Amino acid sequence: MRENLSLKTFVVLMKASKSVMEHVKDNIQSFDMKTSDFTVLEALYHKGAMTVKQISEAVLISTGSMTYVIDKLETKGLLERCPCPDDRRVIHIHITDEGTKLMDEIFPRHQQAIENLFQDITPEEKNTVIDVLKRIGKQ
């Protein structure tokens, strides 16, 4: 029987994804944080103020769960809700100075952990993987 390369590619991709996610989850937990909390703070840290819907789309967490995460982070003083001056129905979520200070401390360590994970892959290989995964994602 001929080897099915599409199926093998799928299995290897899923196993690699699981391994990378476990590595990232362990790294984030070393900061005494949950992955969902970190991803929300990271999005706001790098992109600035966003609506709940925008954050939800950026970090792939449902808007229902997002409210819970935002409530927790707001209680800790790491982010705040601010009404939009142009549209009362819209609430922007901002990272606070305390949240920025926390991310200034932990994000470089997180980034280094990811760099370590990909240390044996050349820049050309990384670009190839990015291109291939983008093409798969568009299907």
N, CA, C and O atoms as CSV, one atom per row, in Angstrom:
chain,resi,resn,atom,element,x,y,z
A,1,MET,N,N,0.840,-1.194,0.000
A,1,MET,CA,C,0.000,0.000,0.000
A,1,MET,C,C,0.878,1.247,0.000
A,1,MET,O,O,1.834,1.338,0.771
A,2,ARG,N,N,0.556,2.204,-0.860
A,2,ARG,CA,C,1.300,3.457,-0.959
A,2,ARG,C,C,1.064,4.340,0.266
A,2,ARG,O,O,-0.036,4.404,0.813
A,3,GLU,N,N,2.120,5.005,0.667
A,3,GLU,CA,C,2.008,5.922,1.789
A,3,GLU,C,C,1.172,7.133,1.374
A,3,GLU,O,O,1.378,7.699,0.301
A,4,ASN,N,N,0.242,7.519,2.220
A,4,ASN,CA,C,-0.592,8.685,1.958
A,4,ASN,C,C,0.096,9.897,2.596
A,4,ASN,O,O,0.028,10.090,3.809
A,5,LEU,N,N,0.758,10.709,1.763
A,5,LEU,CA,C,1.521,11.843,2.285
A,5,LEU,C,C,0.642,12.919,2.911
A,5,LEU,O,O,1.057,13.573,3.868
A,6,SER,N,N,-0.558,13.110,2.389
A,6,SER,CA,C,-1.452,14.108,2.986
A,6,SER,C,C,-1.823,13.706,4.406
A,6,SER,O,O,-1.804,14.529,5.321
A,7,LEU,N,N,-2.161,12.431,4.581
A,7,LEU,CA,C,-2.521,11.939,5.915
A,7,LEU,C,C,-1.317,12.007,6.850
A,7,LEU,O,O,-1.452,12.420,8.002
A,8,LYS,N,N,-0.155,11.610,6.371
A,8,LYS,CA,C,1.055,11.660,7.196
A,8,LYS,C,C,1.379,13.109,7.570
A,8,LYS,O,O,1.743,13.387,8.712
A,9,THR,N,N,1.247,14.031,6.612
A,9,THR,CA,C,1.490,15.447,6.888
A,9,THR,C,C,0.552,15.946,7.980
A,9,THR,O,O,0.968,16.659,8.894
A,10,PHE,N,N,-0.713,15.564,7.876
A,10,PHE,CA,C,-1.705,15.950,8.871
A,10,PHE,C,C,-1.314,15.440,10.258
A,10,PHE,O,O,-1.339,16.200,11.227
A,11,VAL,N,N,-0.957,14.171,10.359
A,11,VAL,CA,C,-0.615,13.576,11.655
A,11,VAL,C,C,0.622,14.249,12.246
A,11,VAL,O,O,0.636,14.584,13.430
A,12,VAL,N,N,1.653,14.448,11.437
A,12,VAL,CA,C,2.867,15.098,11.925
A,12,VAL,C,C,2.567,16.529,12.353
A,12,VAL,O,O,3.074,16.978,13.381
A,13,LEU,N,N,1.756,17.252,11.591
A,13,LEU,CA,C,1.378,18.621,11.936
A,13,LEU,C,C,0.638,18.656,13.269
A,13,LEU,O,O,0.922,19.509,14.109
A,14,MET,N,N,-0.302,17.742,13.472
A,14,MET,CA,C,-1.069,17.713,14.716
A,14,MET,C,C,-0.174,17.382,15.910
A,14,MET,O,O,-0.313,17.984,16.975
A,15,LYS,N,N,0.738,16.434,15.740
A,15,LYS,CA,C,1.650,16.076,16.834
A,15,LYS,C,C,2.597,17.229,17.147
A,15,LYS,O,O,2.865,17.515,18.314
A,16,ALA,N,N,3.101,17.888,16.114
A,16,ALA,CA,C,3.991,19.030,16.326
A,16,ALA,C,C,3.238,20.166,17.010
A,16,ALA,O,O,3.766,20.804,17.921
A,17,SER,N,N,2.014,20.419,16.574
A,17,SER,CA,C,1.193,21.470,17.166
A,17,SER,C,C,0.951,21.189,18.650
A,17,SER,O,O,1.054,22.089,19.483
A,18,LYS,N,N,0.633,19.953,18.971
A,18,LYS,CA,C,0.392,19.579,20.366
A,18,LYS,C,C,1.655,19.782,21.198
A,18,LYS,O,O,1.593,20.306,22.310
A,19,SER,N,N,2.781,19.372,20.668
A,19,SER,CA,C,4.049,19.520,21.379
A,19,SER,C,C,4.387,20.994,21.615
A,19,SER,O,O,4.787,21.371,22.717
A,20,VAL,N,N,4.227,21.824,20.582
A,20,VAL,CA,C,4.505,23.253,20.711
A,20,VAL,C,C,3.551,23.883,21.724
A,20,VAL,O,O,3.976,24.673,22.567
A,21,MET,N,N,2.279,23.542,21.645
A,21,MET,CA,C,1.301,24.119,22.577
A,21,MET,C,C,1.601,23.715,24.022
A,21,MET,O,O,1.444,24.529,24.931
A,22,GLU,N,N,2.025,22.484,24.242
A,22,GLU,CA,C,2.374,22.051,25.602
A,22,GLU,C,C,3.589,22.824,26.108
A,22,GLU,O,O,3.639,23.216,27.274
A,23,HIS,N,N,4.560,23.040,25.237
A,23,HIS,CA,C,5.757,23.793,25.602
A,23,HIS,C,C,5.370,25.232,25.978
A,23,HIS,O,O,5.819,25.754,26.998
A,24,VAL,N,N,4.548,25.854,25.159
A,24,VAL,CA,C,4.113,27.227,25.406
A,24,VAL,C,C,3.275,27.301,26.689
A,24,VAL,O,O,3.442,28.219,27.493
A,25,LYS,N,N,2.391,26.346,26.869
A,25,LYS,CA,C,1.549,26.320,28.076
A,25,LYS,C,C,2.418,26.204,29.331
A,25,LYS,O,O,2.187,26.908,30.314
A,26,ASP,N,N,3.413,25.320,29.296
A,26,ASP,CA,C,4.322,25.164,30.435
A,26,ASP,C,C,5.075,26.462,30.705
A,26,ASP,O,O,5.246,26.858,31.859
A,27,ASN,N,N,5.523,27.120,29.647
A,27,ASN,CA,C,6.248,28.376,29.807
A,27,ASN,C,C,5.358,29.431,30.452
A,27,ASN,O,O,5.781,30.122,31.379
A,28,ILE,N,N,4.139,29.554,29.968
A,28,ILE,CA,C,3.208,30.554,30.515
A,28,ILE,C,C,2.870,30.229,31.969
A,28,ILE,O,O,2.772,31.132,32.800
A,29,GLN,N,N,2.691,28.955,32.277
A,29,GLN,CA,C,2.401,28.572,33.660
A,29,GLN,C,C,3.560,28.894,34.594
A,29,GLN,O,O,3.350,29.104,35.788
A,30,SER,N,N,4.785,28.934,34.062
A,30,SER,CA,C,5.938,29.284,34.896
A,30,SER,C,C,5.856,30.736,35.371
A,30,SER,O,O,6.537,31.115,36.324
A,31,PHE,N,N,5.025,31.547,34.711
A,31,PHE,CA,C,4.781,32.935,35.134
A,31,PHE,C,C,3.581,33.013,36.069
A,31,PHE,O,O,3.130,34.104,36.418
A,32,ASP,N,N,3.060,31.846,36.477
A,32,ASP,CA,C,1.882,31.764,37.342
A,32,ASP,C,C,0.658,32.394,36.666
A,32,ASP,O,O,-0.119,33.122,37.284
A,33,MET,N,N,0.520,32.081,35.360
A,33,MET,CA,C,-0.602,32.600,34.577
A,33,MET,C,C,-1.267,31.471,33.812
A,33,MET,O,O,-0.664,30.429,33.555
A,34,LYS,N,N,-2.510,31.698,33.456
A,34,LYS,CA,C,-3.209,30.790,32.545
A,34,LYS,C,C,-2.960,31.267,31.118
A,34,LYS,O,O,-2.740,32.454,30.873
A,35,THR,N,N,-2.997,30.327,30.190
A,35,THR,CA,C,-2.746,30.655,28.783
A,35,THR,C,C,-3.711,31.714,28.283
A,35,THR,O,O,-3.301,32.635,27.577
A,36,SER,N,N,-4.988,31.600,28.636
A,36,SER,CA,C,-5.980,32.575,28.160
A,36,SER,C,C,-5.669,33.978,28.684
A,36,SER,O,O,-5.808,34.955,27.947
A,37,ASP,N,N,-5.251,34.089,29.945
A,37,ASP,CA,C,-4.905,35.391,30.508
A,37,ASP,C,C,-3.710,35.985,29.762
A,37,ASP,O,O,-3.711,37.161,29.398
A,38,PHE,N,N,-2.696,35.154,29.544
A,38,PHE,CA,C,-1.484,35.625,28.871
A,38,PHE,C,C,-1.789,36.079,27.451
A,38,PHE,O,O,-1.312,37.129,27.020
A,39,THR,N,N,-2.581,35.296,26.716
A,39,THR,CA,C,-2.841,35.640,25.313
A,39,THR,C,C,-3.627,36.949,25.195
A,39,THR,O,O,-3.395,37.726,24.269
A,40,VAL,N,N,-4.543,37.196,26.115
A,40,VAL,CA,C,-5.295,38.460,26.092
A,40,VAL,C,C,-4.352,39.628,26.396
A,40,VAL,O,O,-4.358,40.638,25.691
A,41,LEU,N,N,-3.551,39.483,27.439
A,41,LEU,CA,C,-2.600,40.550,27.771
A,41,LEU,C,C,-1.601,40.776,26.641
A,41,LEU,O,O,-1.260,41.917,26.330
A,42,GLU,N,N,-1.137,39.701,26.032
A,42,GLU,CA,C,-0.166,39.815,24.945
A,42,GLU,C,C,-0.770,40.557,23.754
A,42,GLU,O,O,-0.102,41.389,23.140
A,43,ALA,N,N,-2.015,40.263,23.429
A,43,ALA,CA,C,-2.677,40.949,22.312
A,43,ALA,C,C,-2.780,42.443,22.586
A,43,ALA,O,O,-2.476,43.258,21.715
A,44,LEU,N,N,-3.204,42.805,23.782
A,44,LEU,CA,C,-3.329,44.220,24.136
A,44,LEU,C,C,-1.960,44.894,24.238
A,44,LEU,O,O,-1.814,46.063,23.880
A,45,TYR,N,N,-0.986,44.179,24.713
A,45,TYR,CA,C,0.383,44.689,24.862
A,45,TYR,C,C,0.972,45.065,23.509
A,45,TYR,O,O,1.638,46.092,23.375
A,46,HIS,N,N,0.720,44.223,22.504
A,46,HIS,CA,C,1.312,44.465,21.196
A,46,HIS,C,C,0.430,45.266,20.239
A,46,HIS,O,O,0.944,45.955,19.358
A,47,LYS,N,N,-0.883,45.182,20.400
A,47,LYS,CA,C,-1.774,45.820,19.430
A,47,LYS,C,C,-2.494,47.043,19.976
A,47,LYS,O,O,-3.095,47.794,19.207
A,48,GLY,N,N,-2.447,47.257,21.265
A,48,GLY,CA,C,-3.156,48.391,21.853
A,48,GLY,C,C,-4.602,48.043,22.148
A,48,GLY,O,O,-4.997,46.879,22.077
A,49,ALA,N,N,-5.383,49.047,22.478
A,49,ALA,CA,C,-6.775,48.862,22.883
A,49,ALA,C,C,-7.579,48.166,21.791
A,49,ALA,O,O,-7.404,48.423,20.601
A,50,MET,N,N,-8.462,47.283,22.230
A,50,MET,CA,C,-9.330,46.540,21.307
A,50,MET,C,C,-10.672,46.307,21.979
A,50,MET,O,O,-10.804,46.418,23.198
A,51,THR,N,N,-11.660,45.983,21.162
A,51,THR,CA,C,-12.957,45.576,21.700
A,51,THR,C,C,-12.871,44.104,22.100
A,51,THR,O,O,-11.931,43.401,21.728
A,52,VAL,N,N,-13.860,43.652,22.856
A,52,VAL,CA,C,-13.904,42.242,23.250
A,52,VAL,C,C,-13.931,41.355,22.007
A,52,VAL,O,O,-13.242,40.337,21.945
A,53,LYS,N,N,-14.726,41.748,21.028
A,53,LYS,CA,C,-14.816,40.960,19.793
A,53,LYS,C,C,-13.462,40.887,19.084
A,53,LYS,O,O,-13.068,39.820,18.614
A,54,GLN,N,N,-12.759,41.996,19.005
A,54,GLN,CA,C,-11.447,42.007,18.352
A,54,GLN,C,C,-10.451,41.121,19.095
A,54,GLN,O,O,-9.686,40.383,18.473
A,55,ILE,N,N,-10.460,41.193,20.417
A,55,ILE,CA,C,-9.568,40.337,21.205
A,55,ILE,C,C,-9.927,38.876,20.973
A,55,ILE,O,O,-9.052,38.037,20.761
A,56,SER,N,N,-11.213,38.585,21.017
A,56,SER,CA,C,-11.690,37.216,20.817
A,56,SER,C,C,-11.211,36.647,19.488
A,56,SER,O,O,-10.767,35.500,19.426
A,57,GLU,N,N,-11.297,37.436,18.435
A,57,GLU,CA,C,-10.848,36.989,17.120
A,57,GLU,C,C,-9.328,36.848,17.061
A,57,GLU,O,O,-8.812,35.960,16.383
A,58,ALA,N,N,-8.616,37.717,17.765
A,58,ALA,CA,C,-7.150,37.683,17.743
A,58,ALA,C,C,-6.581,36.489,18.490
A,58,ALA,O,O,-5.559,35.932,18.091
A,59,VAL,N,N,-7.238,36.096,19.571
A,59,VAL,CA,C,-6.671,35.028,20.403
A,59,VAL,C,C,-7.471,33.728,20.330
A,59,VAL,O,O,-7.154,32.764,21.027
A,60,LEU,N,N,-8.496,33.700,19.496
A,60,LEU,CA,C,-9.295,32.495,19.263
A,60,LEU,C,C,-9.952,31.954,20.534
A,60,LEU,O,O,-9.935,30.750,20.791
A,61,ILE,N,N,-10.527,32.856,21.320
A,61,ILE,CA,C,-11.318,32.490,22.489
A,61,ILE,C,C,-12.716,33.036,22.254
A,61,ILE,O,O,-12.871,34.162,21.781
A,62,SER,N,N,-13.741,32.246,22.582
A,62,SER,CA,C,-15.114,32.704,22.357
A,62,SER,C,C,-15.409,33.945,23.188
A,62,SER,O,O,-14.831,34.142,24.257
A,63,THR,N,N,-16.316,34.782,22.688
A,63,THR,CA,C,-16.626,36.029,23.390
A,63,THR,C,C,-17.222,35.757,24.767
A,63,THR,O,O,-17.027,36.556,25.684
A,64,GLY,N,N,-17.940,34.654,24.934
A,64,GLY,CA,C,-18.496,34.311,26.245
A,64,GLY,C,C,-17.398,34.045,27.261
A,64,GLY,O,O,-17.460,34.545,28.384
A,65,SER,N,N,-16.406,33.274,26.885
A,65,SER,CA,C,-15.270,32.996,27.766
A,65,SER,C,C,-14.419,34.235,27.955
A,65,SER,O,O,-13.814,34.429,29.009
A,66,MET,N,N,-14.375,35.065,26.940
A,66,MET,CA,C,-13.553,36.271,26.975
A,66,MET,C,C,-13.987,37.192,28.104
A,66,MET,O,O,-13.144,37.790,28.774
A,67,THR,N,N,-15.293,37.312,28.324
A,67,THR,CA,C,-15.796,38.182,29.393
A,67,THR,C,C,-15.241,37.736,30.741
A,67,THR,O,O,-14.844,38.567,31.557
A,68,TYR,N,N,-15.213,36.429,30.976
A,68,TYR,CA,C,-14.680,35.883,32.234
A,68,TYR,C,C,-13.199,36.225,32.380
A,68,TYR,O,O,-12.767,36.662,33.447
A,69,VAL,N,N,-12.418,36.028,31.318
A,69,VAL,CA,C,-10.979,36.309,31.345
A,69,VAL,C,C,-10.744,37.800,31.601
A,69,VAL,O,O,-9.909,38.168,32.426
A,70,ILE,N,N,-11.475,38.644,30.897
A,70,ILE,CA,C,-11.325,40.092,31.066
A,70,ILE,C,C,-11.707,40.512,32.484
A,70,ILE,O,O,-11.033,41.347,33.086
A,71,ASP,N,N,-12.781,39.938,33.017
A,71,ASP,CA,C,-13.175,40.254,34.400
A,71,ASP,C,C,-12.045,39.930,35.373
A,71,ASP,O,O,-11.736,40.731,36.255
A,72,LYS,N,N,-11.426,38.757,35.216
A,72,LYS,CA,C,-10.327,38.355,36.109
A,72,LYS,C,C,-9.141,39.306,35.998
A,72,LYS,O,O,-8.580,39.736,37.006
A,73,LEU,N,N,-8.767,39.629,34.765
A,73,LEU,CA,C,-7.613,40.502,34.556
A,73,LEU,C,C,-7.896,41.928,35.032
A,73,LEU,O,O,-6.997,42.620,35.511
A,74,GLU,N,N,-9.146,42.359,34.899
A,74,GLU,CA,C,-9.520,43.687,35.387
A,74,GLU,C,C,-9.455,43.726,36.915
A,74,GLU,O,O,-8.991,44.709,37.493
A,75,THR,N,N,-9.917,42.664,37.563
A,75,THR,CA,C,-9.867,42.583,39.019
A,75,THR,C,C,-8.429,42.644,39.527
A,75,THR,O,O,-8.165,43.195,40.595
A,76,LYS,N,N,-7.501,42.073,38.754
A,76,LYS,CA,C,-6.076,42.099,39.129
A,76,LYS,C,C,-5.408,43.423,38.778
A,76,LYS,O,O,-4.238,43.633,39.099
A,77,GLY,N,N,-6.144,44.314,38.121
A,77,GLY,CA,C,-5.601,45.621,37.765
A,77,GLY,C,C,-4.692,45.600,36.546
A,77,GLY,O,O,-3.896,46.519,36.351
A,78,LEU,N,N,-4.802,44.550,35.715
A,78,LEU,CA,C,-3.915,44.415,34.558
A,78,LEU,C,C,-4.516,44.999,33.287
A,78,LEU,O,O,-3.795,45.281,32.330
A,79,LEU,N,N,-5.826,45.182,33.273
A,79,LEU,CA,C,-6.483,45.841,32.150
A,79,LEU,C,C,-7.703,46.561,32.651
A,79,LEU,O,O,-8.137,46.372,33.787
A,80,GLU,N,N,-8.263,47.404,31.777
A,80,GLU,CA,C,-9.452,48.173,32.158
A,80,GLU,C,C,-10.375,48.333,30.961
A,80,GLU,O,O,-9.947,48.316,29.807
A,81,ARG,N,N,-11.645,48.486,31.271
A,81,ARG,CA,C,-12.647,48.747,30.241
A,81,ARG,C,C,-12.826,50.259,30.132
A,81,ARG,O,O,-12.929,50.954,31.143
A,82,CYS,N,N,-12.862,50.756,28.913
A,82,CYS,CA,C,-13.068,52.194,28.689
A,82,CYS,C,C,-14.139,52.374,27.621
A,82,CYS,O,O,-14.019,51.816,26.530
A,83,PRO,N,N,-15.183,53.143,27.916
A,83,PRO,CA,C,-16.225,53.381,26.914
A,83,PRO,C,C,-15.672,54.147,25.717
A,83,PRO,O,O,-14.819,55.021,25.869
A,84,CYS,N,N,-16.158,53.815,24.542
A,84,CYS,CA,C,-15.770,54.524,23.331
A,84,CYS,C,C,-16.488,55.867,23.322
A,84,CYS,O,O,-17.705,55.920,23.503
A,85,PRO,N,N,-15.746,56.954,23.112
A,85,PRO,CA,C,-16.392,58.275,23.128
A,85,PRO,C,C,-17.336,58.491,21.940
A,85,PRO,O,O,-18.245,59.318,22.012
A,86,ASP,N,N,-17.122,57.751,20.854
A,86,ASP,CA,C,-17.927,57.937,19.647
A,86,ASP,C,C,-19.166,57.044,19.584
A,86,ASP,O,O,-20.124,57.349,18.875
A,87,ASP,N,N,-19.135,55.923,20.345
A,87,ASP,CA,C,-20.240,54.965,20.277
A,87,ASP,C,C,-20.410,54.337,21.658
A,87,ASP,O,O,-19.584,53.528,22.081
A,88,ARG,N,N,-21.472,54.706,22.356
A,88,ARG,CA,C,-21.691,54.227,23.723
A,88,ARG,C,C,-21.840,52.720,23.814
A,88,ARG,O,O,-21.661,52.146,24.889
A,89,ARG,N,N,-22.164,52.067,22.703
A,89,ARG,CA,C,-22.329,50.612,22.726
A,89,ARG,C,C,-20.993,49.880,22.752
A,89,ARG,O,O,-20.944,48.695,23.081
A,90,VAL,N,N,-19.917,50.570,22.410
A,90,VAL,CA,C,-18.603,49.947,22.273
A,90,VAL,C,C,-17.756,50.200,23.518
A,90,VAL,O,O,-17.666,51.322,24.017
A,91,ILE,N,N,-17.143,49.130,24.001
A,91,ILE,CA,C,-16.219,49.215,25.133
A,91,ILE,C,C,-14.849,48.764,24.641
A,91,ILE,O,O,-14.697,47.678,24.082
A,92,HIS,N,N,-13.857,49.622,24.861
A,92,HIS,CA,C,-12.488,49.247,24.512
A,92,HIS,C,C,-11.794,48.687,25.753
A,92,HIS,O,O,-11.998,49.167,26.868
A,93,ILE,N,N,-10.985,47.679,25.539
A,93,ILE,CA,C,-10.204,47.087,26.613
A,93,ILE,C,C,-8.770,47.594,26.459
A,93,ILE,O,O,-8.162,47.458,25.397
A,94,HIS,N,N,-8.242,48.179,27.533
A,94,HIS,CA,C,-6.886,48.739,27.545
A,94,HIS,C,C,-6.036,47.977,28.549
A,94,HIS,O,O,-6.524,47.596,29.613
A,95,ILE,N,N,-4.782,47.755,28.223
A,95,ILE,CA,C,-3.846,47.220,29.208
A,95,ILE,C,C,-3.452,48.387,30.120
A,95,ILE,O,O,-3.221,49.500,29.648
A,96,THR,N,N,-3.378,48.129,31.412
A,96,THR,CA,C,-3.000,49.180,32.365
A,96,THR,C,C,-1.475,49.293,32.447
A,96,THR,O,O,-0.744,48.482,31.879
A,97,ASP,N,N,-1.023,50.306,33.160
A,97,ASP,CA,C,0.422,50.441,33.382
A,97,ASP,C,C,0.965,49.215,34.109
A,97,ASP,O,O,2.063,48.743,33.817
A,98,GLU,N,N,0.183,48.707,35.059
A,98,GLU,CA,C,0.606,47.501,35.791
A,98,GLU,C,C,0.674,46.290,34.854
A,98,GLU,O,O,1.589,45.473,34.956
A,99,GLY,N,N,-0.291,46.182,33.949
A,99,GLY,CA,C,-0.272,45.095,32.969
A,99,GLY,C,C,0.910,45.218,32.020
A,99,GLY,O,O,1.544,44.221,31.674
A,100,THR,N,N,1.202,46.440,31.602
A,100,THR,CA,C,2.350,46.677,30.717
A,100,THR,C,C,3.648,46.336,31.436
A,100,THR,O,O,4.543,45.725,30.851
A,101,LYS,N,N,3.751,46.724,32.691
A,101,LYS,CA,C,4.947,46.423,33.479
A,101,LYS,C,C,5.146,44.906,33.583
A,101,LYS,O,O,6.261,44.405,33.437
A,102,LEU,N,N,4.057,44.190,33.835
A,102,LEU,CA,C,4.133,42.728,33.921
A,102,LEU,C,C,4.597,42.135,32.596
A,102,LEU,O,O,5.477,41.275,32.572
A,103,MET,N,N,4.008,42.591,31.497
A,103,MET,CA,C,4.382,42.059,30.177
A,103,MET,C,C,5.803,42.453,29.798
A,103,MET,O,O,6.500,41.680,29.142
A,104,ASP,N,N,6.242,43.642,30.200
A,104,ASP,CA,C,7.639,44.048,29.969
A,104,ASP,C,C,8.593,43.061,30.636
A,104,ASP,O,O,9.686,42.795,30.136
A,105,GLU,N,N,8.162,42.531,31.756
A,105,GLU,CA,C,9.005,41.585,32.499
A,105,GLU,C,C,8.951,40.175,31.912
A,105,GLU,O,O,9.989,39.541,31.724
A,106,ILE,N,N,7.745,39.684,31.623
A,106,ILE,CA,C,7.636,38.267,31.254
A,106,ILE,C,C,7.674,37.998,29.760
A,106,ILE,O,O,8.078,36.909,29.352
A,107,PHE,N,N,7.265,38.960,28.921
A,107,PHE,CA,C,7.219,38.657,27.493
A,107,PHE,C,C,8.588,38.334,26.903
A,107,PHE,O,O,8.680,37.401,26.105
A,108,PRO,N,N,9.657,39.052,27.251
A,108,PRO,CA,C,10.961,38.666,26.694
A,108,PRO,C,C,11.368,37.233,27.058
A,108,PRO,O,O,12.002,36.544,26.259
A,109,ARG,N,N,11.007,36.793,28.253
A,109,ARG,CA,C,11.310,35.409,28.655
A,109,ARG,C,C,10.481,34.419,27.847
A,109,ARG,O,O,10.967,33.352,27.472
A,110,HIS,N,N,9.228,34.778,27.580
A,110,HIS,CA,C,8.365,33.934,26.754
A,110,HIS,C,C,8.911,33.854,25.322
A,110,HIS,O,O,8.980,32.778,24.728
A,111,GLN,N,N,9.292,35.002,24.791
A,111,GLN,CA,C,9.834,35.043,23.440
A,111,GLN,C,C,11.113,34.205,23.348
A,111,GLN,O,O,11.332,33.520,22.349
A,112,GLN,N,N,11.952,34.254,24.375
A,112,GLN,CA,C,13.187,33.463,24.376
A,112,GLN,C,C,12.874,31.969,24.405
A,112,GLN,O,O,13.565,31.179,23.761
A,113,ALA,N,N,11.850,31.580,25.137
A,113,ALA,CA,C,11.459,30.167,25.182
A,113,ALA,C,C,11.032,29.691,23.796
A,113,ALA,O,O,11.332,28.563,23.405
A,114,ILE,N,N,10.339,30.539,23.060
A,114,ILE,CA,C,9.927,30.177,21.701
A,114,ILE,C,C,11.142,30.144,20.773
A,114,ILE,O,O,11.260,29.255,19.930
A,115,GLU,N,N,12.038,31.113,20.932
A,115,GLU,CA,C,13.279,31.097,20.149
A,115,GLU,C,C,14.030,29.787,20.386
A,115,GLU,O,O,14.536,29.182,19.440
A,116,ASN,N,N,14.104,29.353,21.632
A,116,ASN,CA,C,14.786,28.097,21.953
A,116,ASN,C,C,14.115,26.905,21.285
A,116,ASN,O,O,14.785,25.974,20.837
A,117,LEU,N,N,12.800,26.940,21.221
A,117,LEU,CA,C,12.043,25.860,20.602
A,117,LEU,C,C,12.370,25.721,19.108
A,117,LEU,O,O,12.387,24.614,18.570
A,118,PHE,N,N,12.627,26.842,18.457
A,118,PHE,CA,C,12.883,26.845,17.017
A,118,PHE,C,C,14.366,27.067,16.681
A,118,PHE,O,O,14.698,27.418,15.549
A,119,GLN,N,N,15.235,26.867,17.640
A,119,GLN,CA,C,16.649,27.197,17.453
A,119,GLN,C,C,17.341,26.372,16.367
A,119,GLN,O,O,18.296,26.858,15.762
A,120,ASP,N,N,16.902,25.163,16.104
A,120,ASP,CA,C,17.564,24.308,15.114
A,120,ASP,C,C,16.971,24.449,13.715
A,120,ASP,O,O,17.327,23.698,12.807
A,121,ILE,N,N,16.075,25.405,13.544
A,121,ILE,CA,C,15.427,25.596,12.245
A,121,ILE,C,C,15.970,26.881,11.628
A,121,ILE,O,O,15.972,27.935,12.263
A,122,THR,N,N,16.423,26.779,10.400
A,122,THR,CA,C,17.018,27.938,9.737
A,122,THR,C,C,15.938,28.969,9.396
A,122,THR,O,O,14.756,28.631,9.325
A,123,PRO,N,N,16.339,30.217,9.187
A,123,PRO,CA,C,15.359,31.226,8.765
A,123,PRO,C,C,14.637,30.827,7.479
A,123,PRO,O,O,13.438,31.072,7.341
A,124,GLU,N,N,15.344,30.226,6.556
A,124,GLU,CA,C,14.705,29.793,5.306
A,124,GLU,C,C,13.645,28.728,5.575
A,124,GLU,O,O,12.566,28.758,4.984
A,125,GLU,N,N,13.955,27.784,6.472
A,125,GLU,CA,C,12.979,26.738,6.815
A,125,GLU,C,C,11.770,27.348,7.521
A,125,GLU,O,O,10.635,26.943,7.271
A,126,LYS,N,N,12.008,28.308,8.391
A,126,LYS,CA,C,10.894,28.980,9.081
A,126,LYS,C,C,9.984,29.675,8.068
A,126,LYS,O,O,8.761,29.578,8.163
A,127,ASN,N,N,10.578,30.373,7.102
A,127,ASN,CA,C,9.780,31.036,6.068
A,127,ASN,C,C,8.990,30.027,5.245
A,127,ASN,O,O,7.840,30.281,4.887
A,128,THR,N,N,9.598,28.886,4.944
A,128,THR,CA,C,8.894,27.838,4.197
A,128,THR,C,C,7.703,27.322,4.995
A,128,THR,O,O,6.606,27.173,4.456
A,129,VAL,N,N,7.919,27.049,6.280
A,129,VAL,CA,C,6.835,26.551,7.136
A,129,VAL,C,C,5.711,27.587,7.209
A,129,VAL,O,O,4.535,27.234,7.116
A,130,ILE,N,N,6.064,28.845,7.372
A,130,ILE,CA,C,5.063,29.919,7.424
A,130,ILE,C,C,4.248,29.942,6.137
A,130,ILE,O,O,3.019,29.994,6.178
A,131,ASP,N,N,4.927,29.905,4.999
A,131,ASP,CA,C,4.233,29.942,3.706
A,131,ASP,C,C,3.305,28.746,3.530
A,131,ASP,O,O,2.162,28.902,3.102
A,132,VAL,N,N,3.791,27.556,3.857
A,132,VAL,CA,C,2.987,26.340,3.697
A,132,VAL,C,C,1.773,26.378,4.618
A,132,VAL,O,O,0.660,26.071,4.192
A,133,LEU,N,N,1.982,26.754,5.876
A,133,LEU,CA,C,0.860,26.777,6.814
A,133,LEU,C,C,-0.169,27.843,6.444
A,133,LEU,O,O,-1.366,27.641,6.650
A,134,LYS,N,N,0.276,28.964,5.905
A,134,LYS,CA,C,-0.674,29.980,5.441
A,134,LYS,C,C,-1.525,29.431,4.301
A,134,LYS,O,O,-2.733,29.664,4.260
A,135,ARG,N,N,-0.909,28.710,3.384
A,135,ARG,CA,C,-1.667,28.134,2.263
A,135,ARG,C,C,-2.670,27.105,2.761
A,135,ARG,O,O,-3.795,27.046,2.265
A,136,ILE,N,N,-2.277,26.300,3.727
A,136,ILE,CA,C,-3.199,25.319,4.305
A,136,ILE,C,C,-4.354,26.040,4.993
A,136,ILE,O,O,-5.514,25.657,4.842
A,137,GLY,N,N,-4.027,27.089,5.751
A,137,GLY,CA,C,-5.044,27.826,6.484
A,137,GLY,C,C,-6.059,28.534,5.618
A,137,GLY,O,O,-7.179,28.785,6.064
A,138,LYS,N,N,-5.695,28.864,4.387
A,138,LYS,CA,C,-6.610,29.565,3.479
A,138,LYS,C,C,-7.593,28.630,2.807
A,138,LYS,O,O,-8.533,29.092,2.161
A,139,GLN,N,N,-7.403,27.345,2.941
A,139,GLN,CA,C,-8.278,26.387,2.249
A,139,GLN,C,C,-9.590,26.213,2.951
A,139,GLN,O,O,-10.436,25.443,2.496
